[in-house]
Amino acid sequence: TGGVPTSLLYRFFLSGEKTLQGFYLAPFLRHFNQKVHYTDMIDGDKFDVDARMLNFGLGAQLGYQLILGKGFTFDFYFLGLSLDRYAGRLRYTLAQPRTGFDYASITDNIDQTLEDYHFIAKNTTHHVFTDRDDVKFPFFLPGIRIGVSAGYAF
């Protein structure tokens, strides 16, 4: 299921006026939670994979907000930087469960798939159970925000 990014920010307008217009500096927190379900084939066995990516970020952005007559706003945020922590998880379970399957036998295949993503691969850990392999990979990445938005001030 698709997640919706959520951000919480507070704007400090640099003009000194209380018009909610002009250049601003805005520290922010952001959060994102994404879940995906797919199937994977490893050595002839079909696996159900539940993937989850959770993100928390902290940063600040510079922008300019313009208020047009009747309260319509345009916000141009042209420089936003953050540090984001991601917590990823892949849960592999056999599509057709059978007793005695050794989930440790698929860890190398999963690691090879993640090799191209060095920031993920170096932080990957496997938690092997009798009924699944939980693959976890926490990592940090810098974030960038730029954009334009339109709204209504009331």
Buried (B, 14 or more C-beta within 10 A) or exposed (E): EEBEEEBEBEBEBEEEEEEEBBBBBBBBBBBBBBEEEEEBEBEEBEBBBBBBBBBBBEBBBBBBBEBEEEEEBEBBBEEBEBEBEBBBBBBBBBEEEEEEBEBEEBBEBBEEBBEEEEEBBEBBEBEBEEEBBBBBBBBEEEBEBEEEEEEEEE
